[in-house]
Amino acid sequence: MIEDSFPDRLPDEEPPKSKSAVKREMIALQKLGEELVDLAPAKLAKVTMPEELAEAVMLARRLKNREGRRRQLQYIGKIMRVIDSEGIRRELESFHHDSQVFRQQFQRLENWRDRLISEGDSALEELISDIPGLDRQHLRQLIRQAQRDASQQKPPAASRKLFQYLRDNCQ
């Protein structure tokens, strides 16, 4: 028979966390707090957090001294141990996901613009079939102007206008 190393524990209880596991969790929460401190002000305003944590984050943002900032980050980690930090973690992950989605959308629009300029009407027909609400005549004018600018080696102003039209209408 295997002897239980925790005789005072109930059978369905989890064993206590090791000192190393607790330390890893503390470091992870401190890194999460550091991510909050380094977040852009507009994104930080969107994160819902207790007032005490918000004040600690704002103070850490103002600190210039390296040691003071390190100690403040430890304090933020301490606060995060007693609050529900999972909600904050999810909000920060959504910011990362949003920026990834934005980059993918931007890349897709750049590819369409380049195809429209290089392939002309064949790419335009494909785009119109994918997104039927686009103004075909206006797109043709933008494409022709962008092609003309490229052939005359002018600055790509028409190409930018084409991209802006795609960005505004292909969301």
N, C-alpha and C positions, 0 to 999 in steps of 0.2 A: 504494500500500500504506500502511495506517495504521500509524504508528509507535507501539509500546507505550511508555507513559510510565513503566513499571516493568519495565525489561529483566531484572532479576535475579529476577523473579517467575515461578513456574511457570504454564503456561497455564490450569490449572483452579483456581488459587488466587484468592480474592477480593482485591480491592484493599484496602489498609489504610484504616481509618476516618479520616474527616477529624477535625480537632481539634474542630470544632463538634459533630459526631456523638458523639464521646467525652464532651464536656461535657454534652450533653443526656442521655446515659445516666447520667452521674454525678448530675445533678440529679434525675432520675427515681428513682434508688436512694435518694437523700437524702430525697425526699418519701415514699418507701415506709417508710423508717426513721422519719420523723416520724409517719406513720400508726400505726406500731407503738407509738411513745411515747405517743400520744394515745388508744390503745385502752383499753377498760375492763379492769380487772385480771382478771376472770373470762375474758374472751376472749383476753387476752394469754397466760394460762396454757395455753390450748389450742394456741397456735402453737408448732410445733417449730422450734427454732433452736439454733445452736451456743452454747456457754456464754459465749464471749467477747462475742457479740452481745447475749445476754440481760443480761449485766452492764452493758454500755454503755447499753442501753435503760433499765434500772433506774436508773442514774446520771442519765441525761437526765431521767427523771421527777422526780427529787428536786431538780434544779437550778432555782433561782428567777431567777438572773441571766440576763438576755436574751443577752448576749454569750457567756457560758459555755454556755448551752443551744445556741446557734447552732453553736459550735465542736464540741460533743458530737454534734450532728446530722451535722456534716461527718464526724466520726470514724465514726459509724454507717454513713454512706454509703460510707466507705472500706472498712470491714469487709465490707459487702454486695457490694463489687466482687469480693472473692476467694472468697466462698461462693456456693452455688447459691441465688440469691434468687428464682428462679422458683417454687419450692415455697412460699415465704412469701407471694409475690404471690397464688398460687392460694388459699391459706388465707384471706387477707384478703378476696379477692373472694367467697369462699363466705360470709363473715360478712355482706357486703352483700346477697348473694342471700337469705340466711336471713331477714334483717330485712325484705326486700321481700316475701318469701313470707308472713311473719308478718302484715305490714300488710294484704296482700290477704285472708288468711284472716279476720282481725279484721273487715275491712270486709264480707265476705260474711256473717259471723255477725250483725253489726249490721243488715244489710239484712233477713235472715231474721226477726230479732226485731221489727223495725219492721213488716214485712209481717204477721207473726202477730198483732200487736196491732191493726193497722188492718183487716185483712181477715178475721181470725178463722178459722172452720172451713175455708174454701176453701184458704187458705194452709197450714193444718195438714195437710190431705189431701195437698197437693202435697209438703210436707216429708216426710211419712210414706212417700209413694211413692218419694222419692229415698233416704231413709235408713230402712229398714224396722225397725230395732231400737229405735226410740224408744218411750217410754212415753206413749201417746196420752192416757190419763186424767190423768197428772201434767202433761203439757203443756197440756191444756185448763184445768186449775186455775190454772196459772201465767198463762196468757193472760187468763182472766177476771179474775184479781186485778189484773193489769197494766192492763187496760181500766178496771176499777173505780177504781184509783188515778188514772188519767189523767182520768177524768170528774169525780172529786172533787177534782182538782188537788192530790193528795197527792204527797209525794216518791216518786220512781220506784223504790222498793225491790223491788217485784214484777218490774219490768222488768229490774232487775239480776239477780234470781234466774233469770229466764227466759234471759237472756244467758249466765249461768254454766252453766245446764243445757245449753244449746246448745254452749257451748265444751267442756264435759266430754264430751259424747256425739256430737258431729258432726265429729270430727277425721278 
